Amino acid sequence: MKRAVLSALVLFGLAGTCYADIQAPPASEYTATRKLGRAISNLIYAVEEVPTSILRWQDMDGNYAGWSVGVVDGFARTFERMGYGFYELVTFWAPTYKCTYRPPYQGSCGRNGLKEYNPWSGFTEFPQELGFQSYYNYSRQQQY
């Protein structure tokens, strides 16, 4: 009897030190509903690419570039994002990109510190928001 109790304690003691891999698979956060939401947001907010591109080109090369190249680049990015939105709206129920629900324009993802993006075309998963926004959760006024 002592041997059974002792072996059970040793077994539970060893089992307590074992770690199991209970993490979610890499693509588990990408679901069909997220793909549908991404499609709808890409269709509705694709026009925000025009002012975003204007501001980006103004910061890089000045006002003339912003209002010439930025407008053309913004419309091109708008139609490209609308194309991705329509494609994902039609195929939201099926895992299409490498048998997952990930965005098709994130083939070679990088990290810019805040969001995932594709370095080749510069698209983020969801359209960018206009106006002032901060991704950092600290400032001088916040006291914890």
C-alpha positions as a Python dict, from the first residue, in 0.01 Angstrom:
ca = {
    (1, 'M'): (0, 0, 0),
    (2, 'K'): (285, 235, 87),
    (3, 'R'): (448, 154, -244),
    (4, 'A'): (128, 245, -438),
    (5, 'V'): (87, 575, -252),
    (6, 'L'): (454, 660, -294),
    (7, 'S'): (452, 581, -665),
    (8, 'A'): (132, 785, -712),
    (9, 'L'): (294, 1083, -536),
    (10, 'V'): (605, 1052, -750),
    (11, 'L'): (390, 1024, -1063),
    (12, 'F'): (185, 1334, -974),
    (13, 'G'): (502, 1518, -877),
    (14, 'L'): (657, 1445, -1215),
    (15, 'A'): (335, 1524, -1398),
    (16, 'G'): (323, 1861, -1226),
    (17, 'T'): (662, 1957, -1365),
    (18, 'C'): (576, 1865, -1724),
    (19, 'Y'): (463, 2145, -1952),
    (20, 'A'): (222, 2084, -2234),
    (21, 'D'): (201, 2291, -2550),
    (22, 'I'): (-142, 2445, -2508),
    (23, 'Q'): (-86, 2744, -2732),
    (24, 'A'): (-318, 2814, -3021),
    (25, 'P'): (-195, 2739, -3371),
    (26, 'P'): (-49, 3036, -3563),
    (27, 'A'): (-352, 3097, -3784),
    (28, 'S'): (-623, 3038, -3520),
    (29, 'E'): (-711, 3408, -3485),
    (30, 'Y'): (-796, 3428, -3855),
    (31, 'T'): (-1150, 3295, -3895),
    (32, 'A'): (-1423, 3321, -4155),
    (33, 'T'): (-1597, 3599, -3962),
    (34, 'R'): (-1275, 3799, -3939),
    (35, 'K'): (-1230, 3754, -4314),
    (36, 'L'): (-1586, 3879, -4373),
    (37, 'G'): (-1527, 4180, -4148),
    (38, 'R'): (-1202, 4256, -4327),
    (39, 'A'): (-1383, 4237, -4661),
    (40, 'I'): (-1655, 4478, -4552),
    (41, 'S'): (-1406, 4724, -4404),
    (42, 'N'): (-1191, 4709, -4717),
    (43, 'L'): (-1493, 4789, -4934),
    (44, 'I'): (-1629, 5069, -4716),
    (45, 'Y'): (-1307, 5241, -4608),
    (46, 'A'): (-1094, 5194, -4921),
    (47, 'V'): (-1144, 5560, -5016),
    (48, 'E'): (-934, 5661, -4715),
    (49, 'E'): (-628, 5550, -4910),
    (50, 'V'): (-643, 5874, -5116),
    (51, 'P'): (-588, 6124, -4830),
    (52, 'T'): (-349, 5883, -4659),
    (53, 'S'): (-137, 5858, -4974),
    (54, 'I'): (-145, 6236, -5020),
    (55, 'L'): (-17, 6289, -4667),
    (56, 'R'): (246, 6017, -4704),
    (57, 'W'): (382, 6167, -5028),
    (58, 'Q'): (373, 6519, -4881),
    (59, 'D'): (584, 6404, -4588),
    (60, 'M'): (835, 6232, -4816),
    (61, 'D'): (866, 6469, -5114),
    (62, 'G'): (663, 6784, -5049),
    (63, 'N'): (328, 6935, -5152),
    (64, 'Y'): (364, 6898, -5528),
    (65, 'A'): (435, 6529, -5498),
    (66, 'G'): (151, 6489, -5249),
    (67, 'W'): (-109, 6644, -5475),
    (68, 'S'): (11, 6477, -5795),
    (69, 'V'): (168, 6140, -5723),
    (70, 'G'): (-21, 6103, -5396),
    (71, 'V'): (-361, 6139, -5562),
    (72, 'V'): (-278, 5890, -5838),
    (73, 'D'): (-120, 5646, -5592),
    (74, 'G'): (-417, 5685, -5358),
    (75, 'F'): (-670, 5598, -5626),
    (76, 'A'): (-461, 5299, -5734),
    (77, 'R'): (-443, 5178, -5375),
    (78, 'T'): (-817, 5242, -5334),
    (79, 'F'): (-908, 5020, -5627),
    (80, 'E'): (-660, 4755, -5520),
    (81, 'R'): (-803, 4748, -5167),
    (82, 'M'): (-1158, 4734, -5309),
    (83, 'G'): (-1049, 4440, -5525),
    (84, 'Y'): (-918, 4257, -5221),
    (85, 'G'): (-1240, 4341, -5036),
    (86, 'F'): (-1460, 4206, -5313),
    (87, 'Y'): (-1244, 3892, -5342),
    (88, 'E'): (-1268, 3828, -4968),
    (89, 'L'): (-1641, 3902, -4964),
    (90, 'V'): (-1704, 3637, -5227),
    (91, 'T'): (-1471, 3379, -5068),
    (92, 'F'): (-1509, 3455, -4697),
    (93, 'W'): (-1644, 3107, -4622),
    (94, 'A'): (-1342, 2926, -4770),
    (95, 'P'): (-980, 2922, -4653),
    (96, 'T'): (-808, 3052, -4965),
    (97, 'Y'): (-460, 3180, -4874),
    (98, 'K'): (-234, 2881, -4797),
    (99, 'C'): (-537, 2695, -4657),
    (100, 'T'): (-601, 2968, -4398),
    (101, 'Y'): (-820, 3277, -4367),
    (102, 'R'): (-522, 3514, -4364),
    (103, 'P'): (-528, 3816, -4597),
    (104, 'P'): (-390, 3740, -4943),
    (105, 'Y'): (-184, 4060, -4943),
    (106, 'Q'): (22, 3956, -4640),
    (107, 'G'): (233, 3702, -4823),
    (108, 'S'): (564, 3839, -4700),
    (109, 'C'): (462, 3996, -4372),
    (110, 'G'): (692, 4215, -4175),
    (111, 'R'): (643, 4407, -3855),
    (112, 'N'): (668, 4783, -3837),
    (113, 'G'): (650, 4777, -3459),
    (114, 'L'): (275, 4834, -3442),
    (115, 'K'): (93, 4655, -3721),
    (116, 'E'): (157, 4376, -3964),
    (117, 'Y'): (205, 4493, -4318),
    (118, 'N'): (327, 4374, -4654),
    (119, 'P'): (650, 4558, -4738),
    (120, 'W'): (596, 4520, -5112),
    (121, 'S'): (260, 4700, -5137),
    (122, 'G'): (233, 4851, -4788),
    (123, 'F'): (-118, 4725, -4710),
    (124, 'T'): (-218, 4663, -4353),
    (125, 'E'): (-484, 4406, -4270),
    (126, 'F'): (-752, 4670, -4212),
    (127, 'P'): (-766, 5017, -4372),
    (128, 'Q'): (-587, 5295, -4189),
    (129, 'E'): (-788, 5543, -3987),
    (130, 'L'): (-774, 5913, -4060),
    (131, 'G'): (-702, 6169, -3792),
    (132, 'F'): (-488, 6167, -3481),
    (133, 'Q'): (-441, 5829, -3326),
    (134, 'S'): (-194, 5679, -3088),
    (135, 'Y'): (-110, 5312, -3060),
    (136, 'Y'): (79, 5370, -2737),
    (137, 'N'): (-99, 5331, -2403),
    (138, 'Y'): (99, 5587, -2212),
    (139, 'S'): (119, 5964, -2185),
    (140, 'R'): (209, 6223, -1924),
    (141, 'Q'): (-150, 6261, -1805),
    (142, 'Q'): (-219, 5896, -1726),
    (143, 'Q'): (-161, 5797, -1367),
    (144, 'Y'): (-176, 5433, -1261),
}
